[in-house]
Amino acid sequence: MTNQTVLPAPPVLSPTGTAFFLDLDGTLAEIVADPLEARVAPETLEALARLQEATQGALAVVSGRSLVQLETMLHPLHLPLAGVHGFERRESDGYVRRAEVDSDLLADLVTDVVDFTSRQRGLLTEAKSGSVALHYRKRPELETTCRAFAATLANRDRRIRLMPGKMVIELTLGSLTKGDAIAEFMTLRPFAGRVPLFIGDDVTDEAGFDVVNSMLGVSVKVGPGLTHANYRLEGVRDVTRYIQMVLKS
Ligand SMILES: O=P(O)(O)OC[C@H]1O[C@H](O[C@H]2O[C@H](CO)[C@@H](O)[C@H](O)[C@H]2O)[C@H](O)[C@@H](O)[C@@H]1O
């Protein structure tokens, strides 16, 4: 991956020629201790609404969150969405697609993670369609224990994939990534034929950067850390400022 110190700020792209793909947590919303407390700031929502109009709809949020959570956090906007790292998608026409999973396997996973987190103060379970997240942000000293527990669960069935994120370990069923979601959107109107841009902050965004890079698009990492992205913005406020600059171009 690229060295963290050398990436420039992204070029200000034209809203009419670009397909915008944005991650949510750490990109449009500041990271906070409790996932349910995360918010998209009003000025960011306003910038997104204007960008949706300026791009004629070529703006999608691509997130690890569920579609239900994304709708709540982005209200009153109605955007194309990819949730649970590409497992579920809401397309521009409102049509929702979900990958199929073994619901019994998922239910067992959720039960096991809830059982584990309920025995340790501060650990959280976030159950989603197709995935369950084990959050340890309030107990960072338990990272190794949480990782070992998650690995034990994943060893039970090869369909379970571990996706480490920011103070979270997700146990996901299936192999879809944010890259798959972006590639799929890029085959559809109004995204097709535009230059893709993806902005994200986490290791799970790297699959999106790879797909965008393969399409000669613009990949932007938010914050520090090694990455396959070609550009960098420092934080969530800089992402909103970047969108505002695009709107002025
Ligand atoms: O792909 P994203 O939109 O960035 O979503 C990734 C995960 O974000 C959420 O967890 C992260 O943000 C929380 C709120 O700031 C924070 O408390 C947690 O430690 C982070 O890992 C969300 O809860 C997950 O479902 C997403 O997969």
The ligand as an SDF file (V2000), in Angstrom:
LIG
                    3D

 27 28  0  0  0  0  0  0  0  0999 V2000
  -18.6150    1.6670    5.8960 O   0  0  0  0  0  0  0  0  0  0  0  0
  -18.9410    2.6830    6.9380 P   0  0  0  0  0  0  0  0  0  0  0  0
  -20.0820    3.5630    6.5680 O   0  0  0  0  0  0  0  0  0  0  0  0
  -17.7390    3.4710    7.3600 O   0  0  0  0  0  0  0  0  0  0  0  0
  -19.4140    1.8340    8.1950 O   0  0  0  0  0  0  0  0  0  0  0  0
  -18.4430    1.0480    8.8800 C   0  0  0  0  0  0  0  0  0  0  0  0
  -19.0120    0.6680   10.2370 C   0  0  0  0  0  0  0  0  0  0  0  0
  -19.3780    1.9000   10.8570 O   0  0  0  0  0  0  0  0  0  0  0  0
  -19.9940    1.8160   12.1370 C   0  0  0  0  0  0  0  0  0  0  0  0
  -19.0040    1.5080   13.0930 O   0  0  0  0  0  0  0  0  0  0  0  0
  -17.9690    2.4830   13.1660 C   0  0  0  0  0  0  0  0  0  0  0  0
  -18.5390    3.7710   13.5260 O   0  0  0  0  0  0  0  0  0  0  0  0
  -19.1090    3.8130   14.8490 C   0  0  0  0  0  0  0  0  0  0  0  0
  -19.7350    5.1870   15.0400 C   0  0  0  0  0  0  0  0  0  0  0  0
  -18.7960    6.2120   14.8680 O   0  0  0  0  0  0  0  0  0  0  0  0
  -18.0260    3.5210   15.8790 C   0  0  0  0  0  0  0  0  0  0  0  0
  -18.5870    3.5270   17.1910 O   0  0  0  0  0  0  0  0  0  0  0  0
  -17.4090    2.1420   15.5890 C   0  0  0  0  0  0  0  0  0  0  0  0
  -16.3270    1.9130   16.4800 O   0  0  0  0  0  0  0  0  0  0  0  0
  -16.9090    2.0810   14.1490 C   0  0  0  0  0  0  0  0  0  0  0  0
  -16.4350    0.7860   13.8190 O   0  0  0  0  0  0  0  0  0  0  0  0
  -21.1570    0.8560   12.1280 C   0  0  0  0  0  0  0  0  0  0  0  0
  -21.6050    0.6540   13.4370 O   0  0  0  0  0  0  0  0  0  0  0  0
  -20.8370   -0.4670   11.4430 C   0  0  0  0  0  0  0  0  0  0  0  0
  -22.0370   -1.2120   11.2560 O   0  0  0  0  0  0  0  0  0  0  0  0
  -20.2580   -0.1900   10.0750 C   0  0  0  0  0  0  0  0  0  0  0  0
  -19.9290   -1.4090    9.4190 O   0  0  0  0  0  0  0  0  0  0  0  0
  1  2  2  0
  2  3  1  0
  2  4  1  0
  2  5  1  0
  5  6  1  0
  6  7  1  0
  7  8  1  0
  7 26  1  0
  8  9  1  0
  9 10  1  0
  9 22  1  0
 10 11  1  0
 11 12  1  0
 11 20  1  0
 12 13  1  0
 13 14  1  0
 13 16  1  0
 14 15  1  0
 16 17  1  0
 16 18  1  0
 18 19  1  0
 18 20  1  0
 20 21  1  0
 22 23  1  0
 22 24  1  0
 24 25  1  0
 24 26  1  0
 26 27  1  0
M  END
$$$$
